[in-house]
Amino acid sequence: MKTQMAKVIDAQSKQLDTQAQEIRSQAKQIEALRQKNVEMKAQIAAILAKLDK
């Protein structure tokens, strides 16, 4: 019984580690997309400013 519980806990721990790693990776991707969004907004603003001249 204890061995089986230990195996389940170990498996869950590994699953949580994997999920945490995936979340960190997704957070990095989201941050990269946010930065790209900021850059694109700046480019659009510059284009619009040139069009208004």
Helices and strands as residue ranges (DSSP letters): H 2-52
